[in-house]
Amino acid sequence: MLEAAHISYRIRQKKLLDDISVKFEAGKIHLILGPNGAGKSTFVKIISGAFRPSDGAVIYAGRNIKDINVKGLSHIRAVLSQSVELAFSLTVREVVMMGRYPYFTGTPGALDLDVCEEVIQFFDLDNLKDRDYMSLSGGEQQRVHFARVAAQLWDQKVEAHKYLILDEPLTFLDVYYQFDFMDKLVGLARERNWTVVGVVHDLNLAGKYADSILLLHKGKVVAQGSREAVLTVEHIRNTYNLAPHVALENGMVRVHF
């Protein structure tokens, strides 16, 4: 379990996050929603260890994140940021191998090579693996980074605690790959018992895939819990200043404007 306990974050006199407490259970998809400026990316940076909170604590499986060294954290937690830029030319296979850097020095071992091949197959990148990463479209590059962060956690035992944190991972994907990626995320969470936490903007994708939703607005929690409990007319109207129609369809929450 990943827990954020009474998290606040300030820059000078401005409070960007205000007393956020939430628990993310293993084996489930947890999605964070909210309008621009809600504090979503700041919160993700804090729970991933990139930022230190002004107040509160981030707990990984009972351990305060500040007590876990960088190498130890890299073995259990992988992060995909909003934008990832490479300054030099690499093949797709080499970019995916970057996810294995915490496990070797100099030359990758047999396990690292096997893991990279497995995640390349899993994310349907076999036809791209020898291509120059710079020659790919934005969506193709994003899929390569999915494989890279998955490779960082891939060989861990099922009973180990593993955390995948994603900040707006669907931005560059067309509709097919948005659904394809979310389907794959569900499989990884269920089969490998990963704790998956991600920021998305699409309320209907959250209504289809989220086991739990954290809805933020102006640095505060509007609601948290199941998709049925969070994606209500009242919560959406108060957060987005829009009047939606919300319906439960085939076990999914659908939001129409």
C-alpha atoms as one frame of an Amber mdcrd trajectory, in Angstrom:
protein
   0.000   0.000   0.000   1.053   3.561  -0.753  -0.171   6.143   1.725  -0.100
   9.933   1.682  -0.728  11.212   5.207  -1.718  14.867   5.706   0.310  16.115
   2.750   0.668  19.870   2.338   3.030  21.705   0.030   3.898  25.385  -0.024
   6.057  27.593  -2.204   6.809  30.741  -0.236   3.382  31.859   1.000   1.349
  29.978  -1.611  -0.127  26.634  -0.538  -0.360  24.283  -3.527  -1.603  21.250
  -1.566  -3.631  21.390   1.612  -3.774  18.433   4.024  -4.289  15.557   1.572
  -4.626  12.076   3.022  -5.285   9.034   0.844  -4.374   5.339   0.662  -3.666
   3.497  -2.594  -4.086  -0.266  -2.338  -2.009  -2.807  -4.240  -3.463  -4.584
  -7.242  -5.718  -1.692  -8.174  -5.911   1.302 -10.537  -6.046   4.642  -8.718
  -6.688   7.709 -10.874  -6.296  11.370  -9.942  -8.619  13.917 -11.541  -9.038
  17.655 -11.380  -8.907  20.821 -13.513  -5.678  22.582 -14.432  -3.998  24.001
 -11.360  -5.668  21.516  -9.010  -2.318  20.249  -7.720  -2.351  16.860  -9.469
   1.215  16.922 -10.808   2.576  18.402  -7.593   0.932  15.613  -5.610   2.349
  12.976  -7.964   5.839  14.447  -7.586   5.489  14.238  -3.819   4.281  10.638
  -3.658   6.991   9.593  -6.118   9.746  11.245  -4.064  10.670  14.016  -6.496
   9.420  16.691  -4.062   9.481  16.738  -0.286   6.168  17.769   1.299   6.053
  20.832   3.510   3.992  18.789   5.962   2.933  15.168   6.179   4.481  11.893
   5.115   4.527   9.471   2.191   4.540   5.834   3.273   5.562   2.918   1.061
   4.466  -0.408   2.588   4.882   0.938   6.099   8.167   2.787   5.413   8.491
   6.542   5.240   9.806   7.435   1.793  12.452   9.683   3.353  13.990   6.566
   4.949  14.364   4.739   1.620  17.578   5.461  -0.297  17.548   6.316  -3.995
  18.611   2.863  -5.178  16.131   1.105  -2.946  13.322   3.342  -4.149  14.267
   2.785  -7.793  13.789  -0.967  -7.316  10.202  -0.649  -6.140   8.888   2.572
  -7.706   8.843   3.672 -11.342   7.606   7.054 -12.579   6.489   8.308 -15.966
   6.499  12.120 -16.035   4.401  14.349 -18.282   7.205  14.996 -20.754  10.379
  13.007 -21.293  13.022  14.401 -23.623  16.130  12.646 -24.907  19.039  14.771
 -26.046  20.751  12.083 -28.128  19.875   9.328 -30.539  19.070   5.854 -29.171
  17.246   2.843 -30.524  13.920   1.883 -28.986  15.574  -1.148 -27.385  18.187
   1.096 -25.766  15.541   3.446 -24.378  13.656   0.521 -22.860  16.916  -0.727
 -21.341  17.169   2.565 -19.442  14.530   1.130 -17.150  17.044  -1.505 -16.090
  19.803   0.972 -15.162  19.159   0.605 -11.396  20.092  -3.089 -11.670  23.469
  -3.094 -13.418  26.665  -1.112 -13.913  28.259  -1.021 -17.322  26.753  -3.974
 -19.177  23.241  -5.382 -18.782  22.970  -8.972 -17.637  20.948 -11.805 -19.112
  17.958 -10.984 -16.903  18.001  -7.344 -18.019  18.036  -8.391 -21.666  15.196
 -10.847 -21.098  13.099  -8.262 -19.258  13.520  -5.715 -22.049  12.483  -8.261
 -24.651   9.422  -9.213 -22.612   8.192  -5.649 -22.135   8.834  -4.825 -25.795
   6.569  -7.735 -26.710   4.018  -6.810 -24.044   3.662  -3.250 -25.354   3.619
  -4.371 -29.018   6.873  -2.611 -29.893   8.679  -5.477 -31.617   8.404  -3.839
 -35.047   9.939  -0.636 -33.636  12.697  -1.977 -31.378  15.547  -1.257 -33.813
  14.213   2.133 -34.896  15.806   5.407 -33.862  13.667   6.732 -31.010  13.888
  10.258 -32.471  12.199   9.095 -35.671   9.027   7.965 -33.889   5.764   9.839
 -33.560   4.780  11.310 -30.203   2.409   8.422 -29.511   5.020   5.827 -30.421
   7.559   7.524 -28.161   5.050   7.452 -25.311   4.540   3.708 -25.770   8.316
   3.231 -25.606   8.377   5.030 -22.264   5.575   2.784 -20.994   7.878  -0.140
 -21.713  10.827   1.619 -20.076   9.077   2.242 -16.764   7.532  -1.237 -16.776
  11.000  -2.748 -17.287  12.107  -1.070 -14.070   9.614  -3.169 -12.072   9.100
  -6.177 -14.315  11.147  -8.931 -12.697  10.153  -8.231  -9.121   8.365 -11.060
  -7.336   4.583 -10.869  -7.131   4.681 -10.627  -3.357   7.059  -7.658  -3.486
   5.672  -4.139  -3.142   5.782  -2.325  -6.493   4.480   1.099  -7.434   3.884
   2.582 -10.881   3.189   6.323 -10.888   2.050   8.025 -14.087   1.535  11.736
 -14.743  -0.835  12.228 -17.696   0.345   9.127 -19.582  -2.339   9.294 -22.283
  -1.545  12.749 -23.674   0.056  11.713 -26.988  -1.965   8.564 -27.665  -4.784
   8.113 -30.138  -8.040   6.624 -28.876  -7.122   3.006 -29.648  -3.879   3.140
 -27.689  -5.484   4.986 -24.789  -7.826   2.044 -24.243  -5.115  -0.481 -25.060
  -2.774   1.044 -22.479  -5.441   1.185 -19.801  -6.318  -2.460 -20.454  -2.655
  -3.359 -20.059  -2.435  -1.347 -16.834  -5.355  -3.273 -15.376  -3.620  -6.533
 -16.263  -0.360  -5.433 -14.632  -2.123  -4.287 -11.477  -4.169  -7.452 -11.125
  -1.641 -10.075 -12.198   1.515  -8.573 -10.701  -0.109  -6.852  -7.720   1.297
  -3.453  -8.648  -0.032  -0.293  -7.061  -0.851   1.934 -10.052  -1.473   5.657
  -9.514  -2.045   7.944 -12.475  -3.208  11.422 -13.425  -5.755  11.589 -16.242
  -8.118  14.230 -17.615 -10.760  12.049 -19.242 -13.618  11.526 -16.787 -15.051
   8.665 -18.826 -11.782   6.758 -18.905 -11.674   7.129 -15.136 -15.295   6.010
 -14.978 -14.410   2.869 -16.903 -11.058   1.854 -15.391 -10.544   3.383 -11.946
 -10.885   1.239  -8.847 -10.612   4.465  -6.885 -10.529   8.150  -7.776  -8.971
  11.126  -6.007 -10.622  14.359  -7.159  -8.616  17.522  -6.456  -9.457  21.204
  -6.813  -7.267  24.126  -5.779  -4.973  21.844  -3.825  -7.716  20.255  -1.755
  -9.558  16.951  -1.842 -13.058  17.305  -3.263 -13.820  13.597  -3.017 -12.107
  10.229  -2.938 -13.348   6.694  -3.212 -15.043   4.536  -5.824 -15.854   5.957
  -9.255 -19.557   5.859  -8.365 -18.925   7.880  -5.199 -16.660  10.472  -6.821
 -18.085  11.000 -10.299 -21.353  12.574  -9.203 -23.189  15.537 -10.662 -22.466
  17.619  -7.574 -18.735  16.878  -7.454 -18.240  17.493 -11.171 -20.290  20.701
 -11.156 -18.419  22.091  -8.152 -15.000  21.134  -9.527 -15.271  21.830 -13.251
 -18.084  24.427 -13.263 -20.026  22.292 -15.730 -23.448  20.677 -15.440 -23.084
  17.014 -16.447 -25.423  14.097 -16.843 -24.011  11.058 -15.033 -25.203   7.515
 -15.698 -24.150   4.024 -14.657 -23.852   1.928 -17.811 -22.705  -1.704 -17.775
 -20.761  -1.216 -14.572 -19.070   1.974 -15.815 -19.758   5.569 -14.883 -20.489
   7.661 -17.966 -20.337  11.455 -17.862 -22.083  13.460 -20.571 -22.064  17.224
 -21.031
